[in-house]
Amino acid sequence: MKSNGFGSWRQKIIVHVDAEHSEEAARKLGASKPFAKRGRPERAYFEWTRVTTRRDDDEDVVFELCMLLGNPPSQYDWHIDWGASEF
Protein backbone atom coordinates (compact mmCIF):
# COMPACT_ATOMS: atom_id res chain seq x y z
CA MET A 1 0.00 0.00 0.00
CA LYS A 2 1.44 3.37 -1.00
CA SER A 3 1.20 6.51 1.06
CA ASN A 4 -0.87 9.17 -0.66
CA GLY A 5 0.39 11.90 1.68
CA PHE A 6 -1.45 13.67 4.49
CA GLY A 7 -2.05 10.43 6.41
CA SER A 8 -3.84 8.51 3.66
CA TRP A 9 -2.96 5.39 1.68
CA ARG A 10 -3.89 4.10 -1.76
CA GLN A 11 -5.19 0.55 -1.59
CA LYS A 12 -4.87 -1.83 -4.54
CA ILE A 13 -7.66 -4.40 -4.48
CA ILE A 14 -7.81 -7.36 -6.89
CA VAL A 15 -11.42 -8.28 -7.67
CA HIS A 16 -12.54 -11.07 -9.96
CA VAL A 17 -15.99 -11.45 -11.49
CA ASP A 18 -17.86 -13.81 -13.78
CA ALA A 19 -16.34 -13.03 -17.19
CA GLU A 20 -19.82 -12.91 -18.72
CA HIS A 21 -20.40 -9.65 -16.82
CA SER A 22 -16.90 -8.19 -17.17
CA GLU A 23 -17.84 -5.17 -19.31
CA GLU A 24 -20.54 -3.99 -16.91
CA ALA A 25 -18.34 -4.68 -13.87
CA ALA A 26 -15.52 -2.68 -15.51
CA ARG A 27 -17.83 0.34 -15.85
CA LYS A 28 -18.92 0.10 -12.23
CA LEU A 29 -15.32 -0.26 -11.01
CA GLY A 30 -14.04 2.56 -13.21
CA ALA A 31 -11.70 0.20 -15.09
CA SER A 32 -11.16 0.09 -18.82
CA LYS A 33 -10.83 -3.71 -19.05
CA PRO A 34 -9.72 -6.67 -16.95
CA PHE A 35 -5.97 -7.25 -16.65
CA ALA A 36 -6.51 -11.02 -16.90
CA LYS A 37 -9.11 -13.63 -17.77
CA ARG A 38 -8.62 -17.20 -16.61
CA GLY A 39 -10.23 -20.28 -15.14
CA ARG A 40 -13.15 -22.50 -15.97
CA PRO A 41 -15.69 -21.02 -15.77
CA GLU A 42 -13.82 -17.96 -16.93
CA ARG A 43 -13.21 -15.13 -14.43
CA ALA A 44 -12.22 -11.53 -15.24
CA TYR A 45 -9.64 -9.91 -12.92
CA PHE A 46 -9.58 -6.19 -12.16
CA GLU A 47 -7.32 -3.93 -10.13
CA TRP A 48 -9.52 -1.50 -8.20
CA THR A 49 -7.96 1.32 -6.19
CA ARG A 50 -9.29 3.42 -3.36
CA VAL A 51 -7.89 5.85 -0.80
CA THR A 52 -8.22 5.26 2.95
CA THR A 53 -6.94 6.80 6.16
CA ARG A 54 -6.77 3.43 7.96
CA ARG A 55 -4.37 0.57 7.26
CA ASP A 56 -5.88 -2.94 6.97
CA ASP A 57 -9.25 -1.34 6.19
CA ASP A 58 -10.90 -4.48 4.82
CA GLU A 59 -14.40 -3.71 6.14
CA ASP A 60 -14.70 -0.52 4.10
CA VAL A 61 -13.32 -2.32 1.03
CA VAL A 62 -16.10 -4.91 1.23
CA PHE A 63 -18.73 -2.23 1.95
CA GLU A 64 -17.73 -0.12 -1.09
CA LEU A 65 -17.68 -3.15 -3.38
CA CYS A 66 -21.14 -4.14 -2.14
CA MET A 67 -22.36 -0.65 -3.04
CA LEU A 68 -20.79 -0.89 -6.52
CA LEU A 69 -21.45 -4.53 -7.43
CA GLY A 70 -24.23 -5.60 -5.08
CA ASN A 71 -24.19 -7.87 -2.06
CA PRO A 72 -22.93 -11.39 -2.75
CA PRO A 73 -24.29 -13.38 -4.34
CA SER A 74 -24.84 -10.83 -7.08
CA GLN A 75 -25.04 -11.24 -10.84
CA TYR A 76 -21.31 -10.46 -11.01
CA ASP A 77 -20.34 -13.29 -8.63
CA TRP A 78 -17.50 -11.06 -7.39
CA HIS A 79 -14.71 -12.10 -5.06
CA ILE A 80 -11.71 -10.29 -3.61
CA ASP A 81 -8.27 -11.86 -3.96
CA TRP A 82 -6.95 -10.73 -0.57
CA GLY A 83 -3.59 -12.40 -1.13
CA ALA A 84 -2.91 -10.34 -4.26
CA SER A 85 -4.37 -7.12 -2.81
CA GLU A 86 -2.56 -4.37 -0.92
CA PHE A 87 -4.69 -2.90 1.83
Z-matrix of the N, CA and C atoms (Angstrom, degrees):
N
C 1 1.446
C 2 1.522 1 106.63
N 3 1.318 2 116.53 1 132.63
C 4 1.456 3 121.78 2 -177.93
C 5 1.519 4 110.78 3 -99.96
N 6 1.327 5 114.43 4 140.25
C 7 1.461 6 119.64 5 175.84
C 8 1.523 7 108.36 6 -69.19
N 9 1.309 8 115.36 7 136.93
C 10 1.461 9 121.92 8 178.74
C 11 1.531 10 109.69 9 -103.48
N 12 1.324 11 117.11 10 5.66
C 13 1.458 12 121.89 11 -177.94
C 14 1.516 13 111.12 12 84.74
N 15 1.310 14 116.08 13 159.06
C 16 1.462 15 122.61 14 176.41
C 17 1.527 16 112.95 15 57.05
N 18 1.348 17 116.84 16 33.96
C 19 1.461 18 120.45 17 175.14
C 20 1.517 19 114.96 18 77.25
N 21 1.320 20 118.52 19 21.16
C 22 1.466 21 120.21 20 177.86
C 23 1.528 22 109.81 21 -123.91
N 24 1.327 23 115.45 22 158.49
C 25 1.452 24 122.17 23 -178.55
C 26 1.522 25 109.67 24 -130.31
N 27 1.336 26 114.44 25 148.49
C 28 1.461 27 121.29 26 176.04
C 29 1.524 28 107.87 27 -97.15
N 30 1.320 29 115.38 28 118.14
C 31 1.459 30 121.35 29 178.88
C 32 1.518 31 109.84 30 -91.18
N 33 1.327 32 116.38 31 141.51
C 34 1.459 33 122.70 32 174.78
C 35 1.522 34 106.89 33 -113.41
N 36 1.317 35 116.18 34 112.51
C 37 1.464 36 121.88 35 -176.21
C 38 1.533 37 108.74 36 -112.64
N 39 1.330 38 115.99 37 128.88
C 40 1.468 39 121.44 38 177.14
C 41 1.530 40 107.53 39 -97.29
N 42 1.319 41 115.01 40 118.89
C 43 1.469 42 122.78 41 -178.25
C 44 1.521 43 107.91 42 -119.60
N 45 1.327 44 116.80 43 134.79
C 46 1.465 45 118.31 44 173.12
C 47 1.527 46 109.60 45 -121.56
N 48 1.334 47 113.74 46 144.15
C 49 1.462 48 122.44 47 -175.77
C 50 1.518 49 109.46 48 -131.11
N 51 1.322 50 115.84 49 165.32
C 52 1.461 51 121.89 50 172.07
C 53 1.527 52 107.36 51 -58.04
N 54 1.326 53 117.34 52 123.74
C 55 1.466 54 121.52 53 -175.32
C 56 1.529 55 112.72 54 -58.95
N 57 1.314 56 117.07 55 -24.99
C 58 1.467 57 120.94 56 178.81
C 59 1.527 58 111.18 57 -60.87
N 60 1.323 59 117.44 58 -27.99
C 61 1.460 60 122.57 59 -177.72
C 62 1.532 61 112.43 60 -109.73
N 63 1.332 62 117.48 61 20.68
C 64 1.460 63 120.19 62 -172.78
C 65 1.530 64 113.34 63 -66.17
N 66 1.320 65 118.78 64 -36.57
C 67 1.468 66 119.92 65 -179.21
C 68 1.531 67 111.52 66 -65.72
N 69 1.312 68 116.69 67 -44.59
C 70 1.464 69 120.45 68 179.37
C 71 1.526 70 111.01 69 -68.05
N 72 1.330 71 116.96 70 -40.10
C 73 1.467 72 120.71 71 177.53
C 74 1.527 73 110.12 72 -63.73
N 75 1.319 74 117.95 73 -39.09
C 76 1.471 75 121.76 74 178.45
C 77 1.527 76 110.36 75 -59.72
N 78 1.318 77 117.10 76 -43.50
C 79 1.473 78 120.22 77 178.36
C 80 1.526 79 110.85 78 -62.26
N 81 1.307 80 117.05 79 -43.56
C 82 1.464 81 120.41 80 -178.25
C 83 1.528 82 112.08 81 -68.43
N 84 1.335 83 116.93 82 -31.64
C 85 1.459 84 121.39 83 -179.47
C 86 1.526 85 112.59 84 -88.00
N 87 1.325 86 116.73 85 -7.18
C 88 1.462 87 120.28 86 -178.24
C 89 1.522 88 112.49 87 73.57
N 90 1.324 89 116.91 88 29.03
C 91 1.462 90 122.35 89 -179.82
C 92 1.528 91 109.31 90 -108.77
N 93 1.314 92 116.21 91 150.87
C 94 1.460 93 118.57 92 179.66
C 95 1.520 94 111.58 93 -78.48
N 96 1.326 95 117.12 94 -41.89
C 97 1.464 96 122.02 95 178.50
C 98 1.521 97 108.42 96 -164.23
N 99 1.325 98 117.53 97 163.81
C 100 1.461 99 119.60 98 178.45
C 101 1.531 100 110.87 99 -68.90
N 102 1.329 101 117.00 100 149.18
C 103 1.460 102 119.71 101 177.54
C 104 1.521 103 111.68 102 -83.79
N 105 1.346 104 117.05 103 -13.20
C 106 1.463 105 120.88 104 177.78
C 107 1.521 106 109.39 105 -157.57
N 108 1.330 107 114.47 106 152.00
C 109 1.462 108 121.88 107 170.32
C 110 1.513 109 106.13 108 -133.98
N 111 1.344 110 115.62 109 126.65
C 112 1.464 111 118.84 110 -179.82
C 113 1.523 112 110.41 111 -159.79
N 114 1.341 113 113.67 112 167.80
C 115 1.455 114 120.88 113 176.87
C 116 1.510 115 113.19 114 95.02
N 117 1.316 116 114.06 115 167.95
C 118 1.461 117 122.19 116 175.10
C 119 1.507 118 107.33 117 -134.78
N 120 1.301 119 120.73 118 111.83
C 121 1.460 120 126.49 119 -0.27
C 122 1.529 121 111.04 120 -67.72
N 123 1.302 122 115.29 121 153.80
C 124 1.456 123 121.35 122 -173.13
C 125 1.530 124 112.59 123 -65.38
N 126 1.343 125 115.16 124 136.16
C 127 1.462 126 123.48 125 177.97
C 128 1.522 127 108.62 126 -117.14
N 129 1.319 128 117.20 127 145.22
C 130 1.466 129 122.91 128 176.40
C 131 1.527 130 107.73 129 -106.85
N 132 1.332 131 116.61 130 130.49
C 133 1.464 132 123.14 131 -175.96
C 134 1.523 133 110.60 132 -106.77
N 135 1.336 134 115.21 133 131.07
C 136 1.459 135 122.32 134 -179.65
C 137 1.521 136 110.26 135 -124.88
N 138 1.338 137 115.49 136 148.23
C 139 1.461 138 120.98 137 169.02
C 140 1.520 139 106.51 138 -101.84
N 141 1.301 140 116.24 139 118.44
C 142 1.466 141 123.29 140 -179.02
C 143 1.516 142 107.36 141 -114.35
N 144 1.324 143 117.79 142 132.01
C 145 1.459 144 120.20 143 -179.21
C 146 1.518 145 110.43 144 -116.90
N 147 1.325 146 113.94 145 151.01
C 148 1.453 147 121.39 146 177.16
C 149 1.521 148 108.05 147 -151.78
N 150 1.318 149 116.59 148 159.61
C 151 1.458 150 122.30 149 179.34
C 152 1.522 151 108.38 150 -107.65
N 153 1.338 152 115.64 151 138.91
C 154 1.460 153 121.33 152 179.83
C 155 1.521 154 109.25 153 -138.85
N 156 1.307 155 115.92 154 162.38
C 157 1.466 156 120.70 155 174.91
C 158 1.523 157 110.56 156 -106.46
N 159 1.333 158 117.19 157 0.09
C 160 1.470 159 121.49 158 179.97
C 161 1.519 160 110.08 159 -122.79
N 162 1.323 161 116.53 160 132.47
C 163 1.471 162 120.58 161 173.80
C 164 1.532 163 108.95 162 -73.86
N 165 1.323 164 116.22 163 154.43
C 166 1.474 165 122.61 164 -179.93
C 167 1.528 166 111.93 165 55.58
N 168 1.315 167 116.00 166 39.04
C 169 1.467 168 123.00 167 -175.78
C 170 1.528 169 110.42 168 -86.91
N 171 1.335 170 116.93 169 63.81
C 172 1.456 171 119.88 170 -176.45
C 173 1.522 172 113.10 171 -75.19
N 174 1.329 173 118.38 172 -28.65
C 175 1.466 174 120.27 173 -178.99
C 176 1.528 175 111.51 174 -64.41
N 177 1.335 176 116.74 175 -43.73
C 178 1.461 177 119.69 176 179.10
C 179 1.527 178 111.98 177 -69.30
N 180 1.333 179 116.99 178 -30.92
C 181 1.471 180 120.91 179 175.79
C 182 1.523 181 109.04 180 -60.43
N 183 1.324 182 116.20 181 -50.97
C 184 1.471 183 120.72 182 -178.93
C 185 1.528 184 110.15 183 -62.91
N 186 1.330 185 117.45 184 -43.13
C 187 1.466 186 120.95 185 179.99
C 188 1.532 187 110.97 186 -59.35
N 189 1.341 188 117.45 187 -48.67
C 190 1.469 189 119.92 188 -179.22
C 191 1.518 190 112.13 189 -62.79
N 192 1.330 191 116.89 190 -40.94
C 193 1.466 192 119.32 191 178.08
C 194 1.524 193 111.51 192 -65.56
N 195 1.312 194 117.62 193 -35.84
C 196 1.475 195 120.50 194 175.05
C 197 1.523 196 110.45 195 -62.32
N 198 1.325 197 117.10 196 -39.36
C 199 1.467 198 120.66 197 178.44
C 200 1.527 199 111.30 198 -67.47
N 201 1.336 200 117.36 199 -35.31
C 202 1.466 201 121.14 200 -178.91
C 203 1.528 202 112.92 201 -80.91
N 204 1.332 203 116.39 202 -44.35
C 205 1.469 204 120.85 203 -170.52
C 206 1.523 205 114.19 204 -112.71
N 207 1.311 206 117.59 205 -2.62
C 208 1.460 207 120.65 206 -179.36
C 209 1.517 208 111.58 207 91.07
N 210 1.321 209 115.37 208 154.73
C 211 1.464 210 120.32 209 179.09
C 212 1.520 211 110.30 210 -68.23
N 213 1.342 212 116.93 211 137.32
C 214 1.474 213 118.15 212 175.93
C 215 1.517 214 110.13 213 -64.17
N 216 1.291 215 121.50 214 144.46
C 217 1.463 216 123.13 215 -6.53
C 218 1.523 217 110.39 216 -80.11
N 219 1.302 218 116.67 217 130.25
C 220 1.455 219 121.25 218 177.18
C 221 1.524 220 107.74 219 -115.44
N 222 1.316 221 116.49 220 176.01
C 223 1.467 222 119.94 221 -179.11
C 224 1.528 223 111.39 222 -62.04
N 225 1.335 224 117.37 223 -22.81
C 226 1.464 225 120.92 224 -177.83
C 227 1.524 226 112.71 225 -83.46
N 228 1.337 227 116.98 226 -16.15
C 229 1.462 228 122.02 227 -177.78
C 230 1.528 229 109.94 228 47.90
N 231 1.338 230 116.14 229 52.60
C 232 1.462 231 121.10 230 -174.02
C 233 1.522 232 112.27 231 -83.45
N 234 1.320 233 113.72 232 149.24
C 235 1.462 234 122.73 233 177.62
C 236 1.529 235 108.59 234 -142.59
N 237 1.312 236 116.22 235 149.57
C 238 1.458 237 121.67 236 176.41
C 239 1.521 238 108.37 237 -100.17
N 240 1.323 239 117.02 238 131.81
C 241 1.458 240 121.95 239 173.42
C 242 1.526 241 106.56 240 -91.44
N 243 1.336 242 116.14 241 89.28
C 244 1.466 243 121.08 242 -175.61
C 245 1.522 244 111.54 243 -63.37
N 246 1.317 245 117.68 244 -34.23
C 247 1.451 246 120.90 245 -179.41
C 248 1.514 247 113.67 246 -65.22
N 249 1.328 248 117.22 247 -31.05
C 250 1.459 249 121.49 248 -179.90
C 251 1.535 250 111.91 249 -94.29
N 252 1.328 251 117.53 250 -7.38
C 253 1.457 252 121.88 251 -177.24
C 254 1.517 253 111.26 252 -89.74
N 255 1.332 254 115.43 253 156.58
C 256 1.463 255 122.02 254 174.90
C 257 1.521 256 107.04 255 -119.43
N 258 1.331 257 116.12 256 111.79
C 259 1.445 258 120.15 257 -177.46
C 260 1.504 259 110.13 258 -142.62
